């Protein structure tokens, strides 16, 4: 059995107290970012109000439904990424139990600080026999892997649509070499071991299995394609039904999401993601149309997160009520 989480001690209590001011600062920064972005969006919507309202009407219900289906595919594929990383770290959560932990914890990303999904996953993993340190490593590796695959996809697709695209977005790709380096199976665990040593905590003692890492990258690619399809469907409803639109939307979504994730203070990338997407889409849409697509996509993806969390909660509750043991077994390890 894998080592279990260590009971909270004095060091951990002091660390939590020390983190409180930092959490308040992150919440303040997130609030300021959201306020500035909201004010800017209100100004743009007011200036482009006729185009904005007309674009929402032109989309109609069926593109929204199709966008929701694509969003479900994109968001659902993020779970196998996380699960493959866990398996690569020798933690084997049952499929159902892991899905409940993952999708319900994802609702925490809408709170300021972007740390709540990590906290929820650490506690859930500890309850199933996996250490908090391993769950923390799995979350960090999953985030870094998704960002790396997303930025690589943006590097490929945006220039394919427009050869000058990288000239406009080169600054966003500066993090790519660092992210690629962090994806090495030994790097993140080694950094975490150093961090735990500073806190006088036991080391992680894990390395990501390469095969699991490659499978996780494949699922991440599917996730980006689904999220890009969500944006493509909505843009196509405004008269841009071309292959180049799909290329631009997928590359733009990968770039915007990755930047939103890397900007930790903003909840769920709010503000950063929307601004980048709006800028990307204005190459084929008017400002009002681009903003309408971005707002509709944001609302749909939030709905997908809520729907998936509700679905796994209902299924889990039904299994508990019927006494089914499936999905409730403790985490197993390969070692």
KOLLOTOR-326066 format. One record per residue: x, y, z of N, C-alpha, C in turn. Coordinates in pm, whole numbers, plus 50000, padded with zeros to 5 digits. Example, Ala and Ser with C-alpha at 12.3 -4.5 7.8 and 13.67 -1.06 7.14 Angstrom:
// KOLLOTOR-326066
((51319; 49431; 50780); (51230; 49550; 50780); (51320; 49670; 50780)) ((51285; 49775; 50708); (51367; 49894; 50714); (51290; 50003; 50787)) 
END
This chain:
// KOLLOTOR-326066
((50085; 49880; 50000); (50000; 50000; 50000); (50088; 50123; 50000)) ((50045; 50221; 49925); (50121; 50344; 49916); (50118; 50416; 50049)) ((50218; 50497; 50078); (50220; 50566; 50206); (50100; 50658; 50216)) ((50043; 50664; 50333); (49927; 50750; 50355); (49973; 50887; 50397)) ((49882; 50985; 50388); (49915; 51120; 50427); (49950; 51127; 50575)) ((50044; 51211; 50609); (50086; 51227; 50747); (49987; 51315; 50819)) ((49956; 51282; 50941); (49862; 51363; 51018); (49917; 51502; 51034)) ((49830; 51604; 51027); (49875; 51742; 51039); (49951; 51763; 51169)) ((50064; 51828; 51159); (50145; 51856; 51276); (50165; 52005; 51295)) ((50258; 52038; 51383); (50281; 52179; 51413); (50334; 52253; 51292)) ((50426; 52188; 51216); (50482; 52253; 51097); (50374; 52285; 50997)) ((50281; 52189; 50976); (50175; 52210; 50879); (50081; 52320; 50923)) ((50054; 52325; 51056); (49967; 52431; 51107); (50029; 52567; 51087)) ((50159; 52577; 51116); (50227; 52706; 51095); (50227; 52744; 50948)) ((50243; 52646; 50860); (50243; 52674; 50715); (50107; 52727; 50671)) ((49999; 52669; 50727); (49866; 52715; 50689); (49844; 52857; 50734)) ((49892; 52891; 50856); (49877; 53028; 50906); (49956; 53124; 50819)) ((50076; 53083; 50777); (50159; 53168; 50692); (50095; 53191; 50557)) ((50020; 53092; 50506); (49962; 53103; 50373); (49840; 53194; 50370)) ((49779; 53222; 50486); (49656; 53299; 50485); (49672; 53439; 50425)) ((49777; 53516; 50465); (49794; 53647; 50399); (49815; 53635; 50249)) ((49889; 53531; 50206); (49912; 53512; 50062); (49780; 53482; 49991)) ((49694; 53402; 50055); (49563; 53372; 49994); (49479; 53498; 49983)) ((49486; 53585; 50084); (49411; 53711; 50078); (49462; 53798; 49966)) ((49594; 53803; 49949); (49651; 53884; 49841); (49608; 53831; 49705)) ((49610; 53696; 49689); (49567; 53638; 49562); (49420; 53669; 49535)) ((49337; 53663; 49640); (49196; 53695; 49623); (49177; 53841; 49584)) ((49259; 53931; 49642); (49250; 54073; 49609); (49291; 54097; 49465)) ((49403; 54033; 49423); (49448; 54048; 49284); (49343; 53995; 49188)) ((49284; 53879; 49222); (49180; 53820; 49137); (49061; 53914; 49126)) ((49022; 53974; 49239); (48910; 54067; 49236); (48938; 54189; 49149)) ((49061; 54241; 49158); (49097; 54357; 49077); (49098; 54322; 48928)) ((49153; 54204; 48896); (49157; 54161; 48756); (49015; 54148; 48701)) ((48929; 54082; 48778); (48791; 54063; 48733); (48719; 54196; 48718)) ((48745; 54290; 48810); (48680; 54421; 48801); (48722; 54496; 48676)) ((48854; 54494; 48647); (48904; 54564; 48528); (48849; 54501; 48401)) ((48852; 54367; 48395); (48803; 54298; 48277); (48653; 54320; 48260)) ((48578; 54314; 48369); (48434; 54336; 48361); (48402; 54476; 48313)) ((48479; 54575; 48364); (48456; 54712; 48321); (48487; 54728; 48172)) ((48599; 54668; 48128); (48632; 54675; 47986); (48530; 54606; 47899)) ((48480; 54490; 47945); (48380; 54417; 47868); (48251; 54497; 47858)) ((48215; 54563; 47968); (48092; 54646; 47965); (48104; 54759; 47866)) ((48222; 54819; 47860); (48243; 54930; 47765); (48233; 54879; 47621)) ((48298; 54764; 47594); (48294; 54708; 47458); (48152; 54666; 47421)) ((48082; 54601; 47516); (47946; 54558; 47488); (47856; 54678; 47460)) ((47877; 54785; 47536); (47794; 54904; 47512); (47822; 54963; 47374)) ((47950; 54972; 47338); (47984; 55029; 47208); (47937; 54939; 47095)) ((47945; 54808; 47116); (47909; 54712; 47011); (47778; 54641; 47045)) ((47689; 54710; 47120); (47570; 54643; 47172); (47480; 54587; 47064)) ((47467; 54661; 46954); (47378; 54613; 46847); (47436; 54487; 46782)) ((47567; 54487; 46753); (47632; 54371; 46694); (47634; 54255; 46793)) ((47654; 54285; 46921); (47660; 54183; 47024); (47526; 54110; 47037)) ((47418; 54187; 47049); (47284; 54127; 47063); (47244; 54053; 46936)) ((47276; 54113; 46821); (47241; 54049; 46694); (47316; 53916; 46677)) ((47441; 53913; 46722); (47520; 53790; 46710); (47463; 53679; 46797)) ((47422; 53712; 46918); (47361; 53612; 47005); (47232; 53557; 46945)) ((47156; 53644; 46881); (47031; 53600; 46818); (47060; 53510; 46698)) ((47163; 53545; 46620); (47196; 53469; 46501); (47247; 53329; 46535)) ((47310; 53316; 46649); (47362; 53183; 46687); (47248; 53083; 46701)) ((47143; 53122; 46768); (47029; 53034; 46783); (47056; 52920; 46880)) ((46956; 52838; 46907); (46971; 52732; 47009); (47056; 52613; 46965)) ((47048; 52574; 46837); (47118; 52452; 46795); (47270; 52464; 46800)) ((47328; 52576; 46757); (47473; 52591; 46778); (47512; 52588; 46925)) ((47423; 52639; 47012); (47451; 52633; 47156); (47454; 52487; 47203)) ((47357; 52408; 47154); (47351; 52267; 47192); (47475; 52193; 47140)) ((47511; 52219; 47014); (47630; 52155; 46958); (47756; 52199; 47032)) ((47762; 52327; 47068); (47877; 52377; 47144); (47885; 52312; 47282)) ((47768; 52287; 47340); (47765; 52219; 47471); (47817; 52077; 47458)) ((47778; 52006; 47352); (47825; 51869; 47331); (47977; 51866; 47312)) ((48029; 51960; 47233); (48174; 51968; 47213); (48245; 52001; 47343)) ((48185; 52093; 47421); (48243; 52129; 47549); (48250; 52011; 47644)) ((48144; 51928; 47643); (48144; 51808; 47728); (48259; 51715; 47691)) ((48281; 51699; 47560); (48391; 51613; 47516); (48525; 51669; 47563)) ((48543; 51800; 47542); (48670; 51862; 47579); (48698; 51855; 47728)) ((48597; 51885; 47809); (48618; 51885; 47954); (48627; 51742; 48007)) ((48546; 51652; 47954); (48550; 51513; 48000); (48687; 51451; 47976)) ((48753; 51489; 47866); (48884; 51430; 47834); (48993; 51476; 47928)) ((48967; 51580; 48009); (49070; 51622; 48105); (49081; 51523; 48221)) ((48974; 51449; 48247); (48981; 51351; 48358); (49079; 51238; 48330)) ((49076; 51175; 48209); (49177; 51070; 48183); (49320; 51123; 48188)) ((49340; 51252; 48159); (49474; 51309; 48171); (49522; 51296; 48315)) ((49437; 51344; 48406); (49470; 51340; 48549); (49485; 51197; 48598)) ((49397; 51109; 48552); (49401; 50969; 48599); (49526; 50897; 48547)) ((49565; 50926; 48423); (49687; 50865; 48371); (49809; 50913; 48448)) ((49811; 51040; 48485); (49923; 51091; 48565); (49926; 51023; 48701)) ((49810; 51006; 48763); (49804; 50936; 48890); (49856; 50792; 48877)) ((49815; 50724; 48771); (49862; 50588; 48751); (50014; 50585; 48729)) ((50065; 50687; 48660); (50209; 50696; 48642); (50283; 50719; 48771)) ((50212; 50772; 48873); (50270; 50792; 49007); (50232; 50678; 49101)) ((50184; 50567; 49043); (50150; 50446; 49119); (50027; 50462; 49208)) ((49935; 50549; 49169); (49807; 50560; 49240); (49697; 50520; 49142)) ((49623; 50416; 49177); (49519; 50364; 49089); (49382; 50384; 49153)) ((49322; 50500; 49129); (49187; 50525; 49179); (49085; 50452; 49093)) ((48982; 50394; 49153); (48873; 50338; 49072); (48815; 50446; 48982)) ((48769; 50404; 48863); (48724; 50502; 48763); (48612; 50591; 48817)) ((48512; 50532; 48879); (48399; 50610; 48928); (48436; 50702; 49041)) ((48512; 50652; 49139); (48553; 50734; 49252); (48642; 50848; 49205)) ((48733; 50819; 49112); (48821; 50923; 49060); (48743; 51031; 48986)) ((48640; 50990; 48910); (48560; 51087; 48836); (48487; 51181; 48931)) ((48433; 51126; 49040); (48364; 51211; 49135); (48460; 51311; 49198)) ((48577; 51264; 49238); (48676; 51354; 49298); (48715; 51464; 49198)) ((48744; 51424; 49076); (48797; 51519; 48978); (48693; 51623; 48937)) ((48576; 51579; 48890); (48480; 51674; 48835); (48418; 51763; 48942)) ((48395; 51710; 49061); (48342; 51795; 49168); (48448; 51896; 49213)) ((48573; 51852; 49221); (48679; 51944; 49262); (48702; 52055; 49160)) ((48668; 52029; 49033); (48690; 52131; 48930); (48603; 52255; 48951)) ((48494; 52241; 49023); (48411; 52359; 49051); (48486; 52459; 49139)) ((48587; 52410; 49213); (48666; 52499; 49296); (48751; 52597; 49219)) ((48771; 52573; 49088); (48855; 52664; 49010); (48786; 52798; 48986)) ((48655; 52805; 49010); (48584; 52931; 48992); (48594; 53021; 49115)) ((48664; 52974; 49219); (48691; 53057; 49335); (48826; 53124; 49318)) ((48844; 53246; 49372); (48973; 53314; 49359); (49086; 53232; 49417)) ((49200; 53234; 49348); (49319; 53165; 49396); (49356; 53043; 49317)) ((49259; 52977; 49252); (49283; 52861; 49167); (49351; 52746; 49239)) ((49342; 52742; 49373); (49408; 52635; 49448); (49308; 52535; 49505)) ((49181; 52567; 49498); (49082; 52483; 49566); (49068; 52344; 49503)) ((49074; 52328; 49371); (49073; 52191; 49318); (49188; 52106; 49372)) ((49305; 52168; 49389); (49420; 52095; 49441); (49393; 52049; 49583)) ((49340; 52140; 49665); (49313; 52107; 49805); (49211; 51993; 49814)) ((49104; 52002; 49734); (49000; 51900; 49737); (49055; 51764; 49691)) ((49139; 51765; 49588); (49196; 51640; 49539); (49294; 51579; 49640)) ((49369; 51665; 49708); (49463; 51615; 49809); (49389; 51546; 49923)) ((49280; 51607; 49969); (49205; 51548; 50079); (49134; 51420; 50035)) ((49079; 51420; 49914); (49010; 51301; 49864); (49109; 51186; 49845)) ((49227; 51215; 49792); (49328; 51111; 49774); (49376; 51056; 49907)) ((49392; 51144; 50005); (49435; 51099; 50138); (49332; 51006; 50200)) ((49203; 51036; 50178); (49098; 50950; 50233); (49098; 50812; 50168)) ((49163; 50801; 50051); (49165; 50673; 49979); (49303; 50609; 49981)) ((49391; 50656; 50069); (49519; 50590; 50088); (49635; 50649; 50013)) ((49614; 50758; 49937); (49724; 50822; 49864); (49769; 50945; 49942)) ((49897; 50970; 49946); (49947; 51083; 50024); (49909; 51215; 49958)) ((49902; 51318; 50039); (49874; 51452; 49987); (49982; 51495; 49889)) ((50106; 51457; 49920); (50216; 51498; 49833); (50202; 51440; 49694)) ((50159; 51314; 49686); (50141; 51251; 49556); (50027; 51318; 49479)) ((49917; 51349; 49549); (49804; 51414; 49483); (49843; 51554; 49436)) ((49923; 51624; 49514); (49970; 51756; 49473); (50057; 51744; 49349)) ((50147; 51646; 49347); (50233; 51627; 49230); (50151; 51594; 49107)) ((50049; 51509; 49123); (49964; 51472; 49009); (49894; 51593; 48952)) ((49843; 51681; 49039); (49774; 51800; 48990); (49869; 51893; 48916)) ((49986; 51917; 48973); (50082; 52007; 48910); (50127; 51953; 48774)) ((50156; 51823; 48769); (50200; 51763; 48643); (50089; 51770; 48539)) ((49963; 51746; 48581); (49850; 51753; 48488); (49835; 51893; 48430)) ((49843; 51994; 48516); (49831; 52133; 48470); (49944; 52169; 48374)) ((50066; 52134; 48412); (50181; 52165; 48326); (50172; 52092; 48193)) ((50129; 51968; 48197); (50117; 51891; 48074); (50012; 51951; 47981)) ((49898; 51988; 48036); (49792; 52048; 47955); (49837; 52180; 47894)) ((49906; 52262; 47973); (49956; 52389; 47921); (50059; 52368; 47811)) ((50147; 52271; 47831); (50250; 52244; 47731); (50188; 52197; 47600)) ((50096; 52100; 47608); (50029; 52051; 47487); (49950; 52163; 47421)) ((49882; 52247; 47502); (49806; 52357; 47447); (49892; 52458; 47375)) ((50005; 52495; 47436); (50093; 52593; 47373); (50159; 52535; 47247)) ((50193; 52407; 47250); (50247; 52344; 47129); (50143; 52345; 47017)) ((50017; 52318; 47052); (49910; 52320; 46953); (49891; 52460; 46897)) ((49900; 52561; 46984); (49889; 52699; 46938); (50003; 52735; 46845)) ((50124; 52686; 46876); (50241; 52711; 46790); (50221; 52654; 46651)) ((50153; 52541; 46642); (50132; 52475; 46514); (50015; 52536; 46436)) ((49904; 52562; 46505); (49781; 52599; 46435); (49770; 52748; 46402)) ((49814; 52835; 46492); (49799; 52978; 46465); (49882; 53022; 46343)) ((50007; 52978; 46329); (50079; 53012; 46206); (50019; 52945; 46082)) ((49955; 52830; 46100); (49891; 52763; 45986); (49777; 52848; 45933)) ((49708; 52918; 46022); (49601; 53008; 45980); (49657; 53138; 45925)) ((49757; 53192; 45996); (49814; 53321; 45957); (49963; 53317; 45989)) ((50045; 53332; 45888); (50191; 53324; 45908); (50242; 53432; 46002)) ((50167; 53539; 46021); (50210; 53648; 46109); (50162; 53630; 46253)) ((50092; 53520; 46279); (50031; 53502; 46411); (50135; 53497; 46522)) ((50243; 53422; 46500); (50345; 53411; 46603); (50412; 53545; 46630)) ((50413; 53633; 46530); (50467; 53766; 46552); (50384; 53845; 46651)) ((50255; 53815; 46660); (50168; 53885; 46753); (50165; 53819; 46890)) ((50183; 53686; 46893); (50165; 53614; 47019); (50294; 53552; 47072)) ((50410; 53595; 47022); (50535; 53533; 47062); (50558; 53540; 47213)) ((50511; 53649; 47276); (50534; 53668; 47419); (50466; 53559; 47502)) ((50355; 53504; 47449); (50283; 53401; 47524); (50355; 53266; 47519)) ((50445; 53250; 47424); (50512; 53122; 47406); (50647; 53116; 47476)) ((50683; 53224; 47548); (50810; 53224; 47619); (50814; 53118; 47729)) ((50697; 53081; 47779); (50693; 52981; 47886); (50708; 52839; 47834)) ((50705; 52820; 47702); (50706; 52685; 47646); (50832; 52607; 47679)) ((50954; 52662; 47662); (51073; 52582; 47697); (51073; 52538; 47842)) ((51030; 52627; 47932); (51024; 52591; 48073); (50924; 52478; 48097)) ((50808; 52488; 48032); (50705; 52386; 48050); (50750; 52250; 47997)) ((50817; 52252; 47882); (50868; 52126; 47825); (50969; 52063; 47919)) ((51056; 52146; 47976); (51154; 52093; 48071); (51088; 52036; 48195)) ((50982; 52102; 48242); (50913; 52054; 48361); (50838; 51923; 48337)) ((50812; 51891; 48210); (50741; 51767; 48181); (50828; 51643; 48195)) ((50959; 51661; 48209); (51045; 51544; 48228); (51001; 51470; 48354)) ((50991; 51338; 48347); (50936; 51261; 48461); (51005; 51288; 48594)) ((51131; 51332; 48594); (51202; 51349; 48721); (51200; 51492; 48773)) ((51161; 51591; 48689); (51180; 51731; 48727); (51083; 51774; 48836)) ((50952; 51764; 48809); (50853; 51811; 48907); (50864; 51735; 49039)) ((50873; 51600; 49038); (50891; 51531; 49166); (51016; 51576; 49241)) ((51126; 51602; 49168); (51248; 51647; 49234); (51229; 51784; 49296)) ((51161; 51874; 49225); (51134; 52007; 49280); (51045; 51998; 49403)) ((50947; 51910; 49398); (50860; 51893; 49514); (50936; 51836; 49634)) ((51029; 51744; 49606); (51111; 51689; 49716); (51193; 51800; 49782)) ((51245; 51891; 49701); (51321; 52004; 49758); (51229; 52093; 49841)) ((51109; 52116; 49790); (51012; 52199; 49861); (50973; 52135; 49994)) ((50946; 52004; 49991); (50909; 51935; 50115); (51024; 51933; 50214)) ((51147; 51925; 50163); (51263; 51927; 50252); (51272; 52060; 50326)) ((51241; 52170; 50257); (51242; 52302; 50322); (51137; 52309; 50433)) ((51026; 52235; 50414); (50920; 52232; 50516); (50943; 52123; 50619)) ((51059; 52052; 50607); (51091; 51940; 50697); (50985; 51831; 50690)) ((50940; 51803; 50567); (50841; 51697; 50544); (50908; 51584; 50465)) ((50855; 51462; 50472); (50914; 51351; 50397); (50908; 51377; 50247)) ((51003; 51325; 50170); (51004; 51347; 50025); (50893; 51269; 49956)) ((50864; 51310; 49832); (50762; 51242; 49753); (50807; 51101; 49715)) ((50930; 51093; 49664); (50985; 50963; 49629); (50916; 50897; 49510)) ((50869; 50977; 49413); (50798; 50922; 49298); (50853; 50982; 49169)) ((50838; 50907; 49060); (50869; 50956; 48927); (50756; 50917; 48834)) ((50718; 51006; 48745); (50609; 50978; 48652); (50654; 50875; 48549)) ((50572; 50771; 48533); (50599; 50669; 48432); (50585; 50731; 48293)) ((50683; 50706; 48206); (50684; 50769; 48073); (50564; 50727; 47990)) ((50528; 50600; 47993); (50414; 50553; 47916); (50285; 50622; 47958)) ((50264; 50636; 48088); (50146; 50706; 48137); (50149; 50853; 48095)) ((50267; 50912; 48096); (50279; 51051; 48052); (50241; 51071; 47906)) ((50283; 50977; 47821); (50248; 50988; 47679); (50099; 50970; 47656)) ((50037; 50876; 47728); (49892; 50857; 47716); (49817; 50980; 47766)) ((49868; 51040; 47872); (49805; 51161; 47924); (49812; 51274; 47821)) ((49924; 51285; 47751); (49936; 51388; 47646); (49835; 51363; 47535)) ((49811; 51237; 47500); (49712; 51206; 47398); (49573; 51249; 47439)) ((49534; 51221; 47565); (49405; 51266; 47614); (49396; 51418; 47618)) ((49507; 51483; 47652); (49509; 51629; 47655); (49485; 51687; 47516)) ((49544; 51624; 47415); (49522; 51669; 47278); (49374; 51658; 47240)) ((49309; 51547; 47278); (49167; 51531; 47251); (49086; 51640; 47322)) ((49126; 51673; 47443); (49057; 51778; 47518); (49063; 51912; 47445)) ((49182; 51947; 47395); (49196; 52074; 47323); (49114; 52075; 47195)) ((49107; 51962; 47128); (49027; 51954; 47005); (48879; 51975; 47037)) ((48831; 51913; 47145); (48691; 51932; 47184); (48661; 52076; 47222)) ((48750; 52140; 47297); (48730; 52279; 47336); (48737; 52371; 47214)) ((48828; 52341; 47121); (48834; 52419; 46998); (48709; 52404; 46915)) ((48652; 52282; 46913); (48527; 52259; 46839); (48413; 52339; 46898)) ((48413; 52356; 47030); (48311; 52439; 47095); (48312; 52581; 47039)) ((48431; 52637; 47027); (48443; 52773; 46974); (48414; 52778; 46825)) ((48454; 52672; 46753); (48432; 52667; 46609); (48284; 52665; 46575)) ((48206; 52587; 46649); (48062; 52577; 46623); (47996; 52714; 46639)) ((48031; 52784; 46744); (47969; 52915; 46770); (48011; 53017; 46665)) ((48138; 53014; 46624); (48184; 53108; 46520); (48122; 53074; 46385)) ((48106; 52945; 46357); (48047; 52903; 46230); (47902; 52948; 46219)) ((47834; 52960; 46332); (47694; 53005; 46330); (47680; 53147; 46282)) ((47791; 53222; 46283); (47790; 53360; 46235); (47838; 53372; 46091)) ((47846; 53257; 46021); (47877; 53259; 45879); (48021; 53228; 45844)) ((48097; 53172; 45937); (48238; 53140; 45909); (48257; 52989; 45916)) ((48197; 52919; 45823); (48203; 52772; 45821); (48315; 52725; 45729)) ((48437; 52740; 45774); (48553; 52699; 45694); (48650; 52621; 45782)) ((48738; 52546; 45715); (48841; 52471; 45788); (48936; 52567; 45860)) ((48964; 52681; 45798); (49055; 52777; 45861); (48996; 52832; 45990)) ((48863; 52840; 45998); (48799; 52884; 46122); (48826; 52785; 46234)) ((48817; 52654; 46202); (48846; 52551; 46302); (48990; 52558; 46347)) ((49081; 52582; 46253); (49223; 52594; 46287); (49246; 52711; 46382)) ((49188; 52827; 46346); (49206; 52947; 46428); (49144; 52929; 46566)) ((49023; 52875; 46571); (48953; 52861; 46700); (49022; 52761; 46792)) ((49071; 52651; 46737); (49139; 52552; 46819); (49272; 52606; 46871)) ((49349; 52669; 46784); (49475; 52729; 46828); (49452; 52842; 46926)) ((49350; 52925; 46899); (49320; 53036; 46989); (49272; 52988; 47125)) ((49188; 52884; 47127); (49139; 52831; 47253); (49254; 52771; 47334)) ((49343; 52699; 47269); (49458; 52639; 47339); (49547; 52748; 47398)) ((49571; 52854; 47321); (49654; 52964; 47370); (49587; 53035; 47487)) ((49459; 53067; 47472); (49388; 53144; 47574); (49373; 53065; 47704)) ((49335; 52938; 47694); (49320; 52855; 47813); (49452; 52840; 47887)) ((49560; 52817; 47810); (49691; 52797; 47873); (49735; 52921; 47948)) ((49716; 53037; 47888); (49752; 53162; 47955); (49665; 53185; 48077)) ((49536; 53150; 48066); (49447; 53165; 48180); (49488; 53077; 48297)) ((49532; 52955; 48268); (49576; 52863; 48373); (49705; 52914; 48438)) ((49797; 52964; 48355); (49925; 53011; 48407); (49910; 53136; 48493)) ((49801; 53214; 48469); (49776; 53332; 48552); (49694; 53286; 48673)) ((49763; 53242; 48778); (49701; 53173; 48890); (49597; 53256; 48965)) ((49618; 53388; 48990); (49520; 53459; 49072); (49379; 53461; 49016)) ((49363; 53459; 48883); (49230; 53470; 48824); (49158; 53336; 48832)) ((49036; 53334; 48888); (48961; 53208; 48896); (48923; 53156; 48758)) ((48961; 53032; 48728); (48931; 52967; 48600); (48979; 53050; 48481)) ((49090; 53123; 48499); (49144; 53203; 48390); (49058; 53320; 48349)) ((48964; 53359; 48436); (48871; 53467; 48402); (48947; 53594; 48367)) ((48907; 53656; 48259); (48970; 53780; 48216); (49079; 53755; 48115)) ((49185; 53688; 48156); (49297; 53662; 48066); (49250; 53580; 47947)) ((49184; 53470; 47973); (49137; 53382; 47866); (49041; 53456; 47773)) ((48949; 53532; 47830); (48848; 53598; 47749); (48908; 53708; 47661)) ((49003; 53781; 47717); (49067; 53887; 47640); (49145; 53828; 47522)) ((49224; 53722; 47549); (49303; 53661; 47442); (49211; 53604; 47334)) ((49105; 53535; 47375); (49011; 53479; 47276); (48947; 53588; 47192)) ((48908; 53697; 47256); (48846; 53807; 47181); (48942; 53865; 47079)) ((49068; 53883; 47120); (49168; 53936; 47027); (49188; 53841; 46910)) ((49197; 53710; 46938); (49217; 53612; 46831); (49099; 53611; 46734)) ((48977; 53615; 46787); (48858; 53604; 46703); (48830; 53730; 46621)) ((48885; 53844; 46663); (48863; 53965; 46586); (48934; 53962; 46450)) ((49013; 53858; 46427); (49073; 53844; 46294); (48970; 53796; 46191)) ((48859; 53738; 46238); (48754; 53692; 46144); (48616; 53749; 46178)) ((48601; 53807; 46299); (48472; 53859; 46342); (48486; 54004; 46383)) ((48373; 54073; 46387); (48375; 54208; 46442); (48392; 54200; 46593)) ((48420; 54314; 46656); (48441; 54314; 46802); (48317; 54264; 46875)) ((48200; 54308; 46832); (48076; 54264; 46895); (48051; 54116; 46877)) ((48077; 54066; 46756); (48058; 53923; 46729); (48157; 53839; 46810)) ((48283; 53882; 46813); (48384; 53807; 46888); (48349; 53801; 47035)) ((48303; 53912; 47091); (48268; 53914; 47231); (48146; 53826; 47259)) ((48051; 53824; 47167); (47933; 53738; 47183); (47974; 53591; 47183)) ((48064; 53552; 47094); (48110; 53413; 47089); (48184; 53376; 47217)) ((48270; 53466; 47265); (48347; 53439; 47386); (48256; 53424; 47507)) ((48159; 53514; 47519); (48066; 53509; 47632); (47983; 53380; 47626)) ((47934; 53346; 47507); (47854; 53224; 47491); (47938; 53100; 47523)) ((48063; 53097; 47476); (48150; 52983; 47503); (48178; 52970; 47651)) ((48205; 53081; 47716); (48232; 53079; 47861); (48112; 53022; 47937)) ((47992; 53071; 47904); (47870; 53025; 47972); (47848; 52876; 47948)) ((47869; 52831; 47825); (47849; 52690; 47793); (47947; 52602; 47869)) ((48073; 52641; 47876); (48173; 52558; 47943); (48151; 52555; 48095)) ((48104; 52664; 48151); (48067; 52661; 48292); (47953; 52562; 48313)) ((47855; 52565; 48221); (47745; 52470; 48227); (47794; 52326; 48216)) ((47895; 52302; 48133); (47952; 52167; 48120); (48016; 52122; 48251)) ((48091; 52212; 48316); (48153; 52178; 48444); (48047; 52141; 48548)) ((47942; 52223; 48555); (47836; 52198; 48653); (47763; 52067; 48620)) ((47736; 52043; 48490); (47664; 51922; 48450); (47745; 51797; 48483)) ((47873; 51798; 48456); (47956; 51681; 48484); (47968; 51656; 48634)) ((47985; 51764; 48711); (47992; 51748; 48856); (47860; 51694; 48911)) ((47749; 51746; 48860); (47619; 51698; 48905); (47595; 51553; 48866)) ((47639; 51516; 48745); (47620; 51380; 48697); (47694; 51279; 48783)) ((47822; 51305; 48810); (47899; 51208; 48889); (47850; 51206; 49034)) ((47799; 51320; 49084); (47746; 51323; 49220); (47619; 51238; 49230)) ((47532; 51251; 49128); (47407; 51174; 49128); (47436; 51025; 49114)) ((47528; 50990; 49023); (47562; 50848; 49004); (47624; 50791; 49131)) ((47713; 50869; 49193); (47775; 50823; 49317); (47673; 50808; 49428)) ((47578; 50902; 49438); (47474; 50891; 49539); (47383; 50772; 49516)) ((47355; 50744; 49389); (47270; 50630; 49356); (47338; 50500; 49395)) ((47468; 50489; 49366); (47541; 50367; 49401); (47549; 50349; 49551)) ((47565; 50461; 49624); (47570; 50451; 49770); (47435; 50406; 49825)) ((47326; 50458; 49765); (47193; 50424; 49813); (47159; 50278; 49787)) ((47210; 50223; 49677); (47182; 50083; 49643); (47283; 49987; 49703)) ((47382; 50044; 49772); (47481; 49959; 49838); (47585; 49903; 49746)) ((47599; 49962; 49624); (47698; 49912; 49528); (47837; 49953; 49572)) ((47932; 49862; 49575); (48067; 49896; 49618); (48150; 49958; 49508)) ((48095; 49961; 49385); (48177; 50011; 49273); (48206; 50159; 49292)) ((48330; 50195; 49261); (48371; 50336; 49268); (48402; 50380; 49410)) ((48387; 50293; 49511); (48413; 50337; 49647); (48535; 50270; 49709)) ((48603; 50188; 49630); (48720; 50117; 49682); (48836; 50214; 49704)) ((48926; 50183; 49795); (49039; 50271; 49818); (49135; 50268; 49700)) ((49219; 50369; 49695); (49318; 50375; 49587); (49412; 50256; 49600)) ((49446; 50198; 49485); (49542; 50088; 49482); (49672; 50138; 49422)) ((49780; 50072; 49456); (49910; 50108; 49402); (49967; 49990; 49328)) ((50057; 50021; 49234); (50118; 49916; 49155); (50234; 49850; 49226)) ((50286; 49918; 49325); (50404; 49864; 49391); (50366; 49774; 49507)) 
END
